[in-house]
């Protein structure tokens, strides 16, 4: 009987640990942002370490979802431009495209497209080539995902999909308090 109890307790503990880990990965608000390594179309490198001490607005999107949150991107860009230069230096805007479906012979075309879009958007666009960021953050690879990370590296906002007006108000309030 004691052995059955110990076995059931161990199974319950494992299931609880898996549930907590899945919750943290899929609902990461309040958790430390996972590390990542990204490469742009111009082969510029970006990792979480280079963002320490900055407020980060990070859009992670599938190539077909880039326009899904255009209104929100415009609002965040306006917010950024309204800040004095000293505050702008504390904010990092990051655009990431899910490049996991880029097969080897086509990676050059994907990089060229990232370069062109970077010039159009006036922001460096990075690629998640190996899908590690996608997995670490529990993002939806074919959707638009927004992550806001504070200066301490804690995720303060995470949402996938189109942002409705009430969520945009929530984001504005969050930024005003950061």
Number of C-alpha atoms within 10 A of each C-alpha: 6 7 8 9 10 11 12 12 12 12 12 12 12 12 12 12 12 12 12 12 13 13 12 16 18 17 17 22 18 15 14 15 21 16 13 16 16 21 18 22 22 14 12 11 13 16 12 14 11 9 18 15 15 19 25 22 20 17 22 29 29 18 15 12 18 18 13 16 19 13 14 20 15 11 13 18 12 11 14 17 12 11 12 9 10 8 13 16 12 14 19 15 18 17 19 25 26 23 20 16 13 15 11 7 8 10 16 13 12 18 21 14 14 21 19 15 15 18 12 10 10 9 13 22 27 27 27 20 21 15 16 16 21 19 14 14 20 19 22 18 21 17 20 25 26 24 22 22 28 23 15 13 22 17 21 21 18 20 19 18 15 18 19 10 11 9 13 15 12 12 17 15 11 13 16 9 6 10
